[in-house]
Amino acid sequence: MRTRESRAALKERAARIAESLARLYPAARISLDFATPWQCLAATILSAQCTDERVNQVTPALFREFPDARATAGAPAARIRELIATTGFFREKTKSLIGAARLLVERHGGEVPPEMEQLIALRGVGRKTANVVRGHVFGKPGFVVDTHVRRLTRRLGFTRNTAPDKIERDMNAILAPPEWTPFSMRLILHGRRVCHARSPRCEVCAIFSECPKFGVAPLAMKASSHNTRVPGGHKDTGI
């Protein structure tokens, strides 16, 4: 039976894990390519259920034709669908891109606003996308919860919740605000490269000794806590 961890001990363990992951993944940012706030927002919308690699193949042509919110707001939906077809769910994503762009033009002069309430009012934008934009464009702390973060925060014993907003709340309570964005980005990378959903690679996990491994089958726990190698050859999936 596991001993219940105090809040102080939980914060200390989270800080140690944050330090370890910072050494492994010093560049704590999304792997989507963008040059402006609108492009960050648009690329993040496109990344739903799609690899970042695929989004990065699509956005150069998209942004050449429709580089900002004003251009996108007036774009023919058929042309947007054609340009983003390979990202999947392209009909709904087209509606989200054009709808978000039109609201930005109507309410914000075509500029992407920095506040959460303003961002989540846009079509296709939830807290995850809003936190990506706030953290990467405006430097405002935001804990991003995607499928990897949801899995890892539970395995690491940081939360018992499954709802993204509750996970975000729990993590904000144990991490200092400057850690919210980079720590969540590093969890995403670690989930992609090491802590897989079905077969976590505990044998190469640098935070093995800090992880209570909730929900991990006993067979995966035969790893050494001293191995800090992170395997390559991963395929990034969209946030």
Helices and strands as residue ranges (DSSP letters): H 7-24, H 37-46, H 52-65, H 69-73, H 77-84, G 85-87, H 90-108, H 116-120, H 127-137, H 147-155, H 164-174, H 177-193, G 202-204, G 208-210, G 218-221
